[in-house]
Amino acid sequence: MSSVATATPANTAYGWMLQPANARAIEPVLAIAGLQYTSGTLRARIGLQAGTFVEANYLGPDAPLRLLHEAWADIQLFDDLSLKAGVFPSHIGNESMISSECRTLTRSLIADFTPYYESGVVLTWTRGIVSLSALALNGWQRIVDDNGHPAFATNVQGRYGVADRISLAARAEYVNDPQNILFPLVGGSSVFSWSAGIDVQAQTAVKFRGEVRHFTSEAQLWKGNTDGDNIVVTLGMSVDLE
């Protein structure tokens, strides 16, 4: 893969993103080789990796382990309940480490600020169209716990089709970052958000979307606005020419 910077010097690593411009270079972005074992209620997988993506993302205490793409075991405790432990891909976002699985060749900005990989334990309950997970992690994009404070998370979302062309969606999320490590909030450290949306597939290639989202926080969420209680209404239309 080769990328060219037009407004900055060649081979520039931006301070706020993990996508440097490597001009006049053809390099492997990510190469993975792995094995998976399945037996009854037990699954296990190990994968090794190399490439420029690995060098850019596995930094600090994780650098000695950068060859490890994943190493996890998953056991089905009951019909609806499973437990996974080890190093595994992130539970957040739809852009993974593997570029061929993403909608675009390069990553979106939001993907650079959410983890591509995690380490810890995940308990998942699934029934029908509903799936809930509780996670105890070493940190945000961490294999090695480097600050002595594990991270806990729980990202709840649901989607339900009420008709052939109409779907409803709902989400609830909570973030608490007391030291403002990931979210540099002014005047607070936590944010709670919920949203409700509707999708209407007008034609095969045209979709109309609407969403109402509510934020609650003691922090200043928007620049110039000291009110931590905000409602955002978003309307959109997408055209798929695939």
C-alpha positions in Angstrom: 0.0 0.0 0.0 1.3 3.5 -0.8 -0.1 6.8 0.3 1.0 10.3 -0.8 0.8 13.5 1.2 0.1 16.5 -1.0 0.0 19.3 1.6 2.7 18.1 4.0 6.2 16.6 3.6 6.4 13.0 2.5 6.4 10.3 5.2 4.5 12.4 7.8 3.1 10.9 10.9 0.2 13.0 12.1 0.0 13.6 15.9 -3.8 13.1 16.0 -4.2 10.0 13.9 -2.5 6.7 13.2 -2.4 6.9 9.4 1.0 8.3 8.3 1.7 9.1 4.7 4.3 6.8 3.3 5.1 8.2 0.0 6.8 6.2 -2.8 6.7 3.0 -0.8 4.9 -0.3 -1.3 4.7 -2.0 2.0 2.6 -4.8 3.6 -0.1 -3.2 5.8 -1.1 -6.4 7.6 -0.3 -10.1 7.2 -1.9 -12.6 9.6 -1.4 -16.4 10.0 -3.5 -18.2 12.6 -5.0 -21.5 13.8 -8.4 -22.2 15.3 -9.6 -25.1 17.4 -13.2 -26.1 18.0 -14.5 -29.0 20.1 -18.0 -29.1 21.5 -18.6 -26.0 23.6 -14.9 -24.8 23.4 -13.3 -22.6 20.8 -9.8 -21.3 20.8 -7.8 -19.2 18.3 -4.3 -17.9 18.0 -3.0 -15.5 15.3 0.4 -13.9 14.5 0.8 -10.7 12.5 3.2 -8.3 10.9 3.1 -5.1 8.8 3.0 -1.3 9.0 -0.4 -1.3 10.8 1.1 -3.4 13.6 4.1 -1.0 14.0 1.8 2.0 14.2 -0.7 0.7 16.7 1.2 -1.6 19.1 3.2 0.9 21.1 4.5 1.3 24.6 4.2 -1.7 26.9 2.5 -3.6 24.1 5.4 -3.3 21.6 7.1 -6.6 22.7 3.8 -8.4 22.0 3.1 -6.8 18.6 3.4 -10.1 16.7 0.3 -11.4 18.6 -2.9 -10.6 16.6 -5.2 -12.6 18.9 -5.0 -15.4 21.4 -8.3 -16.4 23.1 -10.5 -19.2 24.3 -14.3 -19.1 24.4 -16.5 -21.6 26.2 -20.3 -21.9 25.9 -21.4 -22.0 29.6 -25.1 -22.4 28.8 -27.2 -22.2 25.6 -27.5 -18.4 25.9 -24.3 -17.6 27.8 -20.6 -17.7 26.7 -17.3 -16.6 28.3 -14.2 -15.5 26.3 -10.8 -14.7 27.8 -7.5 -13.6 26.2 -6.5 -11.1 23.4 -9.2 -10.5 20.8 -10.5 -7.9 18.3 -12.4 -4.9 19.7 -16.1 -5.1 20.4 -16.5 -1.5 19.2 -16.9 -0.2 15.6 -17.4 -1.7 12.2 -13.8 -1.0 10.9 -11.5 -3.8 11.9 -7.7 -4.2 11.6 -8.3 -6.2 8.3 -8.8 -3.6 5.6 -10.6 -6.0 3.3 -13.4 -6.2 5.9 -13.9 -2.4 6.0 -16.1 -0.3 3.7 -13.2 1.9 2.7 -9.5 1.2 2.3 -8.3 3.7 4.9 -9.9 4.0 8.4 -12.3 6.6 9.4 -11.1 9.1 12.1 -13.5 7.7 14.7 -11.8 4.3 14.2 -8.5 5.7 15.2 -9.9 6.8 18.6 -11.6 3.5 19.5 -9.6 0.3 20.1 -8.7 -2.2 17.4 -7.9 -4.9 19.9 -8.5 -5.6 23.6 -7.4 -8.1 26.3 -9.4 -9.4 29.2 -12.6 -11.3 29.8 -16.0 -11.0 28.1 -19.3 -12.5 29.2 -21.9 -12.5 26.5 -25.7 -13.4 26.7 -27.5 -13.9 23.4 -31.1 -14.7 22.8 -32.7 -14.2 19.4 -31.9 -10.7 18.1 -30.7 -9.5 21.5 -27.1 -9.7 22.6 -25.6 -8.2 25.8 -21.9 -8.2 26.8 -20.1 -7.3 30.0 -16.3 -6.7 29.7 -13.4 -6.5 32.1 -10.4 -5.2 30.2 -6.8 -4.3 30.8 -7.4 -1.0 29.2 -8.2 0.8 25.9 -6.2 -0.9 23.2 -4.0 -2.6 25.7 -2.6 -6.1 26.2 -0.4 -5.1 29.1 -2.0 -3.3 32.1 0.3 -0.3 32.4 -1.6 1.9 34.9 -3.1 -0.6 37.4 -6.7 0.5 36.7 -8.7 -2.0 34.5 -11.4 -0.7 32.3 -15.0 -1.8 32.4 -17.6 -1.4 29.7 -21.0 -2.3 28.6 -22.0 -0.9 24.5 -26.0 -1.9 24.5 -27.7 -1.7 21.0 -30.8 -3.2 19.4 -32.4 -3.2 16.0 -35.8 -4.5 15.0 -37.5 -4.8 11.7 -41.2 -3.8 12.0 -41.9 -4.2 8.2 -40.2 -5.2 5.1 -38.8 -1.7 4.6 -38.9 -0.2 8.1 -36.5 -0.8 11.0 -36.2 0.6 14.5 -33.0 1.0 16.5 -32.1 2.0 20.0 -28.9 2.5 22.0 -27.7 3.3 25.5 -24.1 4.0 26.4 -22.1 5.4 29.4 -18.6 6.7 29.6 -16.6 7.6 32.8 -13.1 8.9 32.3 -12.0 10.6 35.7 -8.5 11.4 34.4 -9.7 12.6 31.0 -7.4 10.2 29.3 -9.6 9.4 26.3 -12.3 12.1 26.5 -10.9 15.6 27.4 -14.2 16.8 28.9 -14.3 20.3 30.5 -16.0 20.4 33.9 -16.7 16.7 34.3 -15.7 13.2 33.5 -18.8 11.2 32.5 -21.4 11.1 29.8 -24.6 9.2 29.4 -26.3 8.9 26.1 -29.4 7.2 24.6 -30.8 7.3 21.1 -33.8 6.1 19.1 -33.9 5.9 15.3 -35.9 4.7 12.3 -34.8 3.6 8.9 -37.0 3.5 5.9 -35.9 1.7 2.7 -37.7 3.8 0.1 -36.3 1.9 -2.8 -33.7 -0.8 -3.3 -30.8 1.8 -3.4 -32.3 4.6 -1.3 -32.6 4.7 2.5 -33.9 7.5 4.7 -32.8 7.6 8.3 -33.7 9.6 11.4 -32.4 9.6 14.9 -33.0 11.4 18.2 -30.1 11.3 20.6 -29.9 12.7 24.2 -26.7 13.5 26.1 -26.5 14.0 29.9 -23.3 15.2 31.6 -21.9 17.5 34.2 -19.3 18.4 31.6 -19.3 21.0 28.8 -20.0 18.8 25.8 -20.0 21.4 23.1 -17.7 24.3 22.7 -19.3 27.5 24.0 -22.2 25.6 25.6 -22.1 25.1 29.3 -25.3 23.1 29.4 -24.5 19.4 29.8 -28.1 18.3 28.8 -28.4 18.2 25.0 -30.7 16.7 22.4 -29.5 16.1 18.9 -31.8 15.3 16.0 -30.2 13.8 12.9 -31.8 13.2 9.5 -30.1 11.5 6.6 -30.4 9.8 3.2 -28.1 7.2 1.7 -27.8 6.0 -1.8 -26.1 2.6 -2.4 -25.0 2.2 -6.0 -23.4 -1.2 -5.5 
